[in-house]
Amino acid sequence: MVEKIKKEWFSNVRADILAGIVVALALIPEAIAFSIIAGVDPMVGLYASFIIAVTISFVGGRPAMISAATGAMALLMGPLVKDYGLDYLIAATVLTGIIQILFGVLKIARLMKFIPRAVMIGFVNALAILIFMAQVPHILGESVITYIFVAVTLVIVYVLPRFVKAIPAPLIAIVALTAATLYAGIDLKVVGDLGTITRSLPEFFIPNVPFNLDTLTIIFPYSIALAIVGLLESLLTASIIDDMTGTESNKNRESKGQGIANVINGFFGGMAGCAMIGQSVINVKSGGRGRLSTFVAGIFLMFLIIVLGDIVVKIPMPVLVGIMIMVCIGTFDWNSFTYIRKAPRSDAIVMVVTVIIVVATNDLSKGVIAGVILSAVFFVAKIAKINVRKSTKVDNLLFNVEGQLFFASVQEFEHAFDFQVTQKNIIIDFENSHIWDDSAVGAIDKVVTKYRENNNVVTLQGLDSMSKKLVNKLTIYNHLNITSEIK
C-alpha cells in the first residue's frame, strides 16, 4: 500500500506540480464558459472544477486524469436551470453522484468492452473538433494582433520544448505573453471578459428544494442522463490516457470516484462534472503522470481565484486559445484518414457517423451510443449469413449447415430447405454451425415438423455441447418436438 501511494503520488513530483499549474490556468476560461452554457454564475463552474479535481485525485481510478465542469454535462443542465433554477441543479448534481456510485458498485464499467475501436476513434476526433470549435468564438472577428498572439503561442508550445524541457511550454507561453500584454498595454480579449470572478472559497450548501417525490420526479431524468454521460466521457477519457501513458486504470474505482466527487461537489454549490479529455491531454503532455498533478490542478485553480484573481482575469484569451488548439492537434487521430481507406467499410462508416453525430448534436453520448448501435447492426448483418448445402448420401438426404443460427439468420435457414420431398431419411448436420437462441430452436422445430408432415424421418446431428444443451432446455420449455431427433 505504501509503495502504491509513493508511486501514484510522489514518483513524479516536480513534473506533476508544473503540469497541474498549466491545467489550472487552462481550466479557468473553460469552467467559466461551461457555466455560461449551463445558465449559472461563473463561480458555480469554478467551484465545481476545484472540488471535483481535488476529490477525484484521491478517489479516482486513473492517475493524471483531470475531472472538472465540462461542456457535455453543461449542455444537459441548461433546461433544468432555466425551468427550475440553481437549487434544483445542485440537487440533481448530488443525485447524479449517488447514481454514479451505484453504477460503480454494479461494475457498470465492464460495458466499456462493448465500445468498438472505430467508436473510440470517432469519439476522440469529434472531441478534438468540438474543442477547436469552442475556441473559434474567442478569436473570430477580433483584431490582427489576436491572430498574431495565437500564432506566437503555437510557436512557443511546439518549438520551445526542443530547447527547454524543465518547464512546460504552455506555462511559459501564458506567463510570458500575459506579461508582454500588460507591459505593452496591448488591447486583447482577456479571461475577465467571460464573467466575474469572486475571490472566495466555496461554502457548504444544502439546496433549497422540497425533499419529496415531486422534486425527485423533476431531477431524476436529468440526473440519470448526467450520470451516464459523465461516466461515458470519463471512462473513454481514462482509456485514452491509458494508451497515452502505457498504464492501466481501475474503471470501476473511477466510476465510484466520479460519483463521490459529484456528491461532495453538489453540497458545495458546484455543477455536475466529469473527466475532461482536453485538460487531461494537456496534463499528460506537460509531464503529469500521478495523482499529485490532478490535486495541484484543483488547489492551484482556487489559489489563482483567491490570491491572484486580479492577474488571472488579465490573461489574454488568444494565448489560452493557442494552447487549446495544440490540444486539438494532439488529440485528433491523424491516422484516421488512412483508417478510412484501409479499415473494413463498416468500421470506417461507424467512425465517420460517430464524428458527425457528436459534432452535429454537441453531445458525446449520442454519438457514442449511435456508433455502438451501428457497430452492432453491422456485426449482426455480417454473422447472420448462413449456408445450407444439400447432398445425397446412399438413401439419405443430407443438409450441412454452416454459420451462426440465431434470430437474424433463421429466415434464410428455413428458406434453404425443400419441403416437397416425401418418405426420405433426412439428416441435418450442424457440425459447422452453432445454435444461439430461442428463435434458432424454433426454426429447427419448424423445419423438422414440416418434413414429418410428408412422412420423412429427420435426424439432427453434429450439435456441439452448448447448442445441444440449449435445444434440450427450450424444447421442454416451449413444448417443441425435436429432442428425439438429436443424435
C-alpha positions as CSV (number, residue, x, y, z in Angstrom):
1,M,0.0,0.0,0.0
2,V,2.8,2.4,0.9
3,E,4.6,1.6,-2.3
4,K,1.5,2.2,-4.3
5,I,0.9,5.6,-2.6
6,K,4.5,6.6,-3.3
7,K,4.2,5.6,-7.0
8,E,0.8,7.3,-7.6
9,W,1.6,10.5,-5.6
10,F,5.3,11.1,-5.3
11,S,7.1,9.4,-8.1
12,N,7.0,12.4,-10.5
13,V,6.6,15.4,-8.0
14,R,8.2,18.2,-10.0
15,A,6.6,17.4,-13.4
16,D,3.2,16.8,-11.7
17,I,3.3,20.2,-9.9
18,L,4.2,22.1,-13.1
19,A,1.7,20.2,-15.2
20,G,-1.0,20.8,-12.6
21,I,-0.3,24.6,-12.7
22,V,-0.7,24.6,-16.5
23,V,-4.0,22.7,-16.3
24,A,-5.3,25.1,-13.6
25,L,-4.7,28.1,-15.9
26,A,-6.5,26.4,-18.8
27,L,-9.4,25.3,-16.6
28,I,-10.5,28.9,-15.7
29,P,-11.8,30.0,-19.1
30,E,-13.3,26.6,-19.7
31,A,-15.1,26.5,-16.4
32,I,-16.5,30.0,-16.9
33,A,-17.6,29.2,-20.5
34,F,-19.4,26.0,-19.3
35,S,-21.1,27.9,-16.6
36,I,-22.5,30.3,-19.2
37,I,-23.7,27.3,-21.3
38,A,-25.5,25.9,-18.2
39,G,-27.0,29.3,-17.4
40,V,-25.4,29.7,-14.0
41,D,-22.9,32.1,-12.3
42,P,-19.3,31.5,-13.4
43,M,-18.3,30.7,-9.9
44,V,-20.5,27.6,-10.0
45,G,-18.3,26.1,-12.7
46,L,-15.1,27.2,-11.0
47,Y,-16.1,25.8,-7.6
48,A,-17.1,22.5,-9.3
49,S,-13.7,22.3,-11.1
50,F,-11.8,22.9,-7.8
51,I,-13.8,20.4,-5.7
52,I,-14.1,17.6,-8.4
53,A,-10.3,17.8,-9.3
54,V,-9.2,17.7,-5.6
55,T,-11.7,14.9,-4.7
56,I,-11.0,12.7,-7.7
57,S,-7.3,12.9,-7.1
58,F,-7.9,10.8,-4.0
59,V,-10.8,8.5,-5.0
60,G,-10.4,8.3,-8.8
61,G,-9.2,5.2,-10.7
62,R,-7.0,6.9,-13.3
63,P,-3.9,8.9,-12.0
64,A,-3.2,12.1,-14.0
65,M,-6.7,12.4,-15.4
66,I,-8.4,15.7,-14.9
67,S,-12.0,15.9,-13.9
68,A,-14.0,19.2,-13.6
69,A,-17.0,21.0,-15.0
70,T,-17.5,20.0,-18.7
71,G,-19.3,21.2,-21.8
72,A,-21.1,17.8,-22.3
73,M,-22.6,18.0,-18.9
74,A,-23.4,21.7,-19.1
75,L,-25.5,21.2,-22.2
76,L,-27.8,18.8,-20.3
77,M,-28.2,21.2,-17.4
78,G,-29.4,24.2,-19.4
79,P,-33.2,23.3,-19.5
80,L,-33.2,22.3,-15.8
81,V,-31.7,25.6,-14.7
82,K,-33.9,27.6,-17.0
83,D,-37.1,25.9,-15.8
84,Y,-36.4,25.4,-12.1
85,G,-33.3,27.3,-11.0
86,L,-29.9,26.7,-9.4
87,D,-31.1,24.8,-6.3
88,Y,-32.7,22.1,-8.4
89,L,-29.4,21.8,-10.4
90,I,-27.5,21.3,-7.2
91,A,-29.9,18.7,-6.0
92,A,-29.6,17.0,-9.4
93,T,-25.8,17.1,-9.1
94,V,-25.9,15.2,-5.7
95,L,-28.3,12.6,-7.2
96,T,-26.0,12.3,-10.2
97,G,-23.2,11.4,-7.9
98,I,-25.3,8.8,-6.0
99,I,-26.3,7.1,-9.3
100,Q,-22.7,7.0,-10.4
101,I,-21.6,5.4,-7.1
102,L,-24.3,2.7,-7.7
103,F,-23.0,2.2,-11.2
104,G,-19.6,1.7,-9.8
105,V,-20.8,-0.8,-7.2
106,L,-22.6,-2.7,-10.0
107,K,-19.4,-2.7,-12.1
108,I,-21.0,-0.9,-15.0
109,A,-17.6,-0.1,-16.3
110,R,-17.5,-3.6,-17.7
111,L,-19.7,-2.4,-20.5
112,M,-16.7,-0.5,-21.9
113,K,-15.6,-3.7,-23.6
114,F,-18.6,-3.3,-25.9
115,I,-17.4,0.0,-27.3
116,P,-15.6,-0.8,-30.6
117,R,-12.3,0.8,-31.6
118,A,-14.0,2.6,-34.5
119,V,-16.3,4.4,-32.0
120,M,-13.3,5.3,-29.8
121,I,-11.5,6.9,-32.8
122,G,-14.7,8.8,-33.7
123,F,-15.1,9.9,-30.1
124,V,-11.6,11.3,-29.9
125,N,-11.8,13.0,-33.3
126,A,-15.2,14.5,-32.6
127,L,-13.9,15.8,-29.3
128,A,-10.9,17.4,-30.9
129,I,-13.3,19.2,-33.4
130,L,-15.6,20.3,-30.6
131,I,-12.7,21.7,-28.6
132,F,-11.5,23.6,-31.7
133,M,-15.0,24.9,-32.5
134,A,-15.3,26.2,-28.9
135,Q,-12.2,28.3,-29.4
136,V,-13.4,30.0,-32.6
137,P,-15.8,32.5,-31.0
138,H,-12.9,33.8,-28.9
139,I,-10.8,34.8,-32.0
140,L,-13.4,35.2,-34.8
141,G,-13.7,38.8,-35.9
142,E,-11.0,40.0,-33.5
143,S,-8.1,42.2,-34.3
144,V,-5.0,41.1,-36.2
145,I,-2.9,41.2,-33.0
146,T,-5.2,38.4,-31.7
147,Y,-4.2,36.1,-34.5
148,I,-0.6,37.0,-34.0
149,F,-0.8,36.1,-30.3
150,V,-2.4,32.7,-31.2
151,A,0.3,32.1,-33.7
152,V,3.1,33.1,-31.3
153,T,1.6,30.8,-28.6
154,L,1.6,27.9,-31.0
155,V,5.2,28.6,-32.0
156,I,6.2,28.6,-28.3
157,V,4.4,25.4,-27.3
158,Y,5.8,23.5,-30.3
159,V,9.3,24.9,-30.7
160,L,10.4,25.7,-27.1
161,P,10.3,22.1,-25.8
162,R,13.2,21.3,-28.1
163,F,15.4,23.7,-26.1
164,V,13.7,23.9,-22.7
165,K,12.3,20.8,-21.0
166,A,12.4,21.8,-17.4
167,I,9.2,23.9,-17.5
168,P,6.1,23.1,-19.6
169,A,6.0,25.2,-22.7
170,P,2.3,26.2,-22.2
171,L,3.1,27.6,-18.8
172,I,5.9,29.7,-20.3
173,A,3.6,30.9,-23.0
174,I,0.9,32.0,-20.5
175,V,3.3,33.8,-18.2
176,A,5.5,35.4,-20.9
177,L,2.6,36.6,-23.2
178,T,0.5,37.8,-20.3
179,A,3.5,39.9,-19.1
180,A,4.1,41.2,-22.6
181,T,0.5,42.2,-22.9
182,L,0.4,44.1,-19.6
183,Y,3.8,45.7,-20.2
184,A,2.9,46.9,-23.7
185,G,-0.7,47.8,-23.0
186,I,-2.0,45.7,-25.9
187,D,-5.8,45.6,-26.2
188,L,-6.8,41.9,-26.3
189,K,-9.8,39.9,-25.1
190,V,-9.0,38.6,-21.6
191,V,-10.3,35.9,-19.2
192,G,-12.2,38.6,-17.2
193,D,-14.3,39.3,-20.3
194,L,-16.0,35.9,-19.9
195,G,-17.5,36.6,-16.5
196,T,-17.0,38.0,-13.0
197,I,-14.7,36.0,-10.7
198,T,-15.5,36.2,-6.9
199,R,-12.4,35.8,-4.7
200,S,-13.9,33.5,-2.1
201,L,-13.9,29.8,-1.1
202,P,-17.0,27.6,-1.7
203,E,-19.3,27.1,1.3
204,F,-21.3,24.1,2.4
205,F,-24.6,24.3,0.6
206,I,-27.9,22.4,1.0
207,P,-30.2,23.0,-2.0
208,N,-33.4,24.8,-1.1
209,V,-35.8,22.3,-2.6
210,P,-38.7,20.3,-1.2
211,F,-37.4,16.8,-0.3
212,N,-40.3,14.9,-1.7
213,L,-41.4,12.7,-4.7
214,D,-42.2,15.8,-6.9
215,T,-38.6,17.0,-6.6
216,L,-37.3,13.6,-7.4
217,T,-39.6,13.4,-10.4
218,I,-38.2,16.6,-11.7
219,I,-34.4,16.0,-11.2
220,F,-34.2,12.2,-11.8
221,P,-34.3,12.3,-15.6
222,Y,-31.6,15.0,-15.6
223,S,-29.5,13.1,-13.0
224,I,-29.6,9.8,-14.9
225,A,-28.7,11.5,-18.1
226,L,-25.8,13.4,-16.4
227,A,-24.6,10.2,-14.7
228,I,-24.5,8.2,-17.9
229,V,-22.9,11.0,-20.0
230,G,-20.4,11.7,-17.2
231,L,-19.3,8.1,-16.8
232,L,-19.2,7.5,-20.5
233,E,-16.9,10.5,-21.1
234,S,-14.8,9.7,-18.0
235,L,-14.3,6.0,-18.9
236,L,-13.5,6.8,-22.6
237,T,-11.0,9.5,-21.4
238,A,-9.5,7.0,-19.0
239,S,-8.9,4.6,-21.9
240,I,-7.3,7.3,-23.9
241,I,-5.0,8.3,-21.1
242,D,-4.2,4.6,-20.6
243,D,-3.0,4.4,-24.2
244,M,-1.0,7.7,-23.9
245,T,0.8,6.7,-20.8
246,G,1.0,2.9,-21.4
247,T,-0.6,2.2,-18.0
248,E,-3.8,0.7,-16.8
249,S,-6.6,2.3,-14.8
250,N,-9.3,0.9,-12.5
251,K,-12.5,1.7,-14.3
252,N,-14.9,0.6,-11.5
253,R,-13.0,2.7,-9.0
254,E,-13.2,5.6,-11.4
255,S,-17.0,5.2,-11.7
256,K,-17.4,5.3,-7.9
257,G,-14.8,8.2,-7.6
258,Q,-16.8,10.3,-10.1
259,G,-19.9,9.7,-8.0
260,I,-18.2,10.6,-4.7
261,A,-16.7,13.8,-6.3
262,N,-20.1,14.9,-7.6
263,V,-21.9,14.3,-4.3
264,I,-19.3,16.4,-2.4
265,N,-19.3,18.9,-5.2
266,G,-23.1,19.3,-5.0
267,F,-23.0,20.1,-1.3
268,F,-20.6,22.9,-2.0
269,G,-22.6,24.5,-4.8
270,G,-20.9,23.2,-7.9
271,M,-22.4,21.9,-11.1
272,A,-22.0,18.2,-12.0
273,G,-18.8,17.4,-13.8
274,C,-16.7,14.5,-15.2
275,A,-13.3,13.8,-16.8
276,M,-12.1,16.3,-19.4
277,I,-10.1,14.9,-22.3
278,G,-8.7,18.3,-23.3
279,Q,-7.3,19.1,-19.9
280,S,-6.2,15.5,-19.3
281,V,-4.2,15.6,-22.6
282,I,-2.6,19.0,-21.5
283,N,-1.7,17.4,-18.2
284,V,-0.1,14.3,-19.7
285,K,1.7,16.3,-22.5
286,S,3.0,18.7,-19.8
287,G,4.5,15.7,-17.9
288,G,1.8,14.9,-15.5
289,R,1.7,11.2,-14.5
290,G,0.5,11.0,-10.9
291,R,-2.4,11.9,-8.7
292,L,-0.5,14.9,-7.5
293,S,-0.9,16.6,-10.9
294,T,-4.7,16.4,-10.6
295,F,-4.6,17.6,-6.9
296,V,-2.4,20.5,-7.8
297,A,-4.7,21.5,-10.7
298,G,-7.6,21.8,-8.3
299,I,-5.7,23.6,-5.5
300,F,-3.9,25.9,-7.8
301,L,-7.1,26.8,-9.5
302,M,-8.5,28.1,-6.2
303,F,-5.2,29.7,-5.4
304,L,-5.4,31.6,-8.7
305,I,-9.0,32.7,-8.0
306,I,-8.5,33.8,-4.4
307,V,-4.9,35.1,-4.4
308,L,-4.1,36.0,-8.0
309,G,-7.7,36.8,-9.2
310,D,-6.8,40.3,-10.3
311,I,-4.0,38.9,-12.5
312,V,-5.8,35.8,-13.8
313,V,-8.6,38.0,-15.3
314,K,-5.9,39.7,-17.4
315,I,-4.6,36.5,-19.1
316,P,-5.1,37.1,-22.9
317,M,-7.7,34.7,-24.4
318,P,-5.6,34.2,-27.6
319,V,-2.9,32.6,-25.5
320,L,-5.3,30.1,-24.0
321,V,-6.9,29.5,-27.4
322,G,-3.5,28.7,-28.8
323,I,-2.9,26.1,-26.1
324,M,-6.3,24.6,-26.7
325,I,-5.6,24.4,-30.4
326,M,-2.4,22.5,-29.5
327,V,-4.7,20.1,-27.6
328,C,-6.9,19.7,-30.6
329,I,-4.0,18.9,-32.9
330,G,-2.6,16.4,-30.4
331,T,-6.0,14.8,-29.6
332,F,-7.1,14.3,-33.2
333,D,-6.1,10.9,-34.6
334,W,-4.5,11.9,-37.9
335,N,-4.2,8.3,-38.9
336,S,-8.0,8.3,-39.3
337,F,-7.7,9.3,-43.0
338,T,-5.6,6.2,-43.6
339,Y,-8.0,4.2,-41.4
340,I,-11.0,5.3,-43.6
341,R,-9.2,3.9,-46.7
342,K,-7.8,0.7,-45.2
343,A,-10.3,-0.4,-42.5
344,P,-13.4,-2.5,-43.3
345,R,-16.1,-0.4,-44.8
346,S,-18.4,-0.9,-41.9
347,D,-15.8,0.3,-39.4
348,A,-15.0,3.4,-41.4
349,I,-18.7,4.2,-41.6
350,V,-19.1,3.8,-37.8
351,M,-16.2,6.1,-37.2
352,V,-17.5,8.8,-39.5
353,V,-21.1,8.5,-38.2
354,T,-19.8,8.9,-34.6
355,V,-17.9,12.0,-35.5
356,I,-20.8,13.6,-37.5
357,I,-23.4,12.9,-34.7
358,V,-21.2,14.2,-31.9
359,V,-20.4,17.4,-33.8
360,A,-23.9,17.9,-35.0
361,T,-25.5,17.4,-31.6
362,N,-22.6,18.7,-29.5
363,D,-23.4,15.6,-27.3
364,L,-20.7,13.0,-26.9
365,S,-23.1,10.4,-25.5
366,K,-25.4,10.4,-28.6
367,G,-22.5,9.9,-30.9
368,V,-21.1,7.0,-28.9
369,I,-24.4,5.3,-28.4
370,A,-25.2,5.7,-32.2
371,G,-21.8,4.3,-33.0
372,V,-22.2,1.3,-30.8
373,I,-25.7,0.5,-32.1
374,L,-24.5,0.9,-35.7
375,S,-21.5,-1.4,-35.0
376,A,-23.9,-4.0,-33.5
377,V,-26.1,-3.8,-36.6
378,F,-23.1,-4.3,-38.9
379,F,-21.8,-7.2,-36.8
380,V,-25.2,-8.9,-36.8
381,A,-25.5,-8.5,-40.5
382,K,-22.0,-9.9,-41.0
383,I,-22.5,-13.1,-39.0
384,A,-26.2,-13.6,-40.0
385,K,-25.1,-15.2,-43.2
386,I,-25.8,-18.9,-43.1
387,N,-25.3,-21.5,-45.8
388,V,-27.1,-24.9,-46.1
389,R,-25.5,-27.3,-48.6
390,K,-27.7,-30.2,-49.9
391,S,-26.3,-33.6,-50.9
392,T,-27.4,-37.2,-51.3
393,K,-25.7,-40.0,-49.3
394,V,-26.9,-43.5,-50.2
395,D,-30.7,-43.3,-49.2
396,N,-30.2,-40.2,-47.1
397,L,-30.8,-36.6,-47.9
398,L,-28.0,-34.7,-46.1
399,F,-28.1,-31.0,-45.3
400,N,-24.8,-29.4,-44.0
401,V,-25.5,-26.2,-42.1
402,E,-22.6,-23.6,-41.9
403,G,-22.8,-20.4,-39.9
404,Q,-24.4,-19.0,-36.8
405,L,-28.1,-19.7,-36.3
406,F,-29.9,-17.1,-34.4
407,F,-32.8,-14.6,-34.8
408,A,-31.2,-12.7,-37.7
409,S,-30.4,-15.8,-39.7
410,V,-33.4,-18.1,-39.2
411,Q,-35.4,-16.9,-42.2
412,E,-32.5,-17.7,-44.6
413,F,-32.1,-21.1,-42.8
414,E,-35.8,-22.0,-43.3
415,H,-35.8,-21.0,-47.0
416,A,-32.8,-23.3,-47.7
417,F,-34.9,-26.5,-47.3
418,D,-37.2,-28.2,-49.9
419,F,-40.3,-29.5,-48.1
420,Q,-41.7,-31.2,-51.2
421,V,-39.8,-34.4,-50.6
422,T,-41.6,-37.4,-49.1
423,Q,-40.6,-40.7,-47.4
424,K,-36.9,-39.8,-47.1
425,N,-34.3,-40.2,-44.4
426,I,-33.2,-36.6,-43.8
427,I,-30.1,-35.7,-41.9
428,I,-29.4,-32.1,-40.8
429,D,-25.8,-31.7,-39.8
430,F,-24.8,-28.8,-37.5
431,E,-21.1,-29.6,-37.1
432,N,-20.2,-26.3,-38.7
433,S,-22.9,-24.3,-37.0
434,H,-23.9,-23.1,-33.6
435,I,-27.3,-22.6,-32.1
436,W,-27.6,-19.3,-30.1
437,D,-31.2,-18.5,-29.1
438,D,-34.9,-19.5,-28.9
439,S,-35.5,-18.2,-32.5
440,A,-33.0,-20.7,-33.8
441,V,-34.5,-23.6,-31.9
442,G,-38.0,-22.6,-33.1
443,A,-36.7,-22.5,-36.7
444,I,-35.2,-26.0,-36.4
445,D,-38.5,-27.3,-34.9
446,K,-40.4,-25.7,-37.8
447,V,-38.2,-27.4,-40.4
448,V,-38.5,-30.8,-38.6
449,T,-42.2,-30.6,-38.3
450,K,-42.7,-29.7,-42.0
451,Y,-40.6,-32.7,-43.1
452,R,-42.5,-35.0,-40.7
453,E,-45.8,-34.0,-42.3
454,N,-44.7,-35.6,-45.5
455,N,-43.6,-38.9,-43.8
456,N,-40.0,-38.1,-43.7
457,V,-37.6,-39.3,-40.9
458,V,-35.5,-36.4,-39.6
459,T,-32.2,-36.7,-37.7
460,L,-30.2,-33.8,-36.2
461,Q,-26.5,-34.4,-35.8
462,G,-23.2,-32.6,-35.1
463,L,-24.6,-30.3,-32.4
464,D,-21.9,-29.1,-30.1
465,S,-22.5,-29.4,-26.3
466,M,-23.7,-25.8,-25.8
467,S,-26.1,-26.0,-28.7
468,K,-27.5,-29.4,-27.6
469,K,-28.0,-28.1,-24.1
470,L,-29.9,-25.1,-25.3
471,V,-32.1,-27.2,-27.7
472,N,-32.9,-29.6,-24.9
473,K,-33.8,-26.8,-22.5
474,L,-36.0,-24.9,-24.9
475,T,-37.6,-28.0,-26.3
476,I,-39.0,-28.8,-22.9
477,Y,-39.9,-25.2,-22.0
478,N,-41.7,-24.5,-25.3
479,H,-43.2,-27.9,-25.8
480,L,-41.3,-28.5,-29.0
481,N,-40.9,-31.9,-30.6
482,I,-37.2,-32.1,-31.8
483,T,-35.3,-33.6,-28.8
484,S,-35.9,-37.1,-30.1
485,E,-34.4,-36.2,-33.4
486,I,-30.9,-35.4,-31.9
487,K,-28.2,-37.9,-32.4
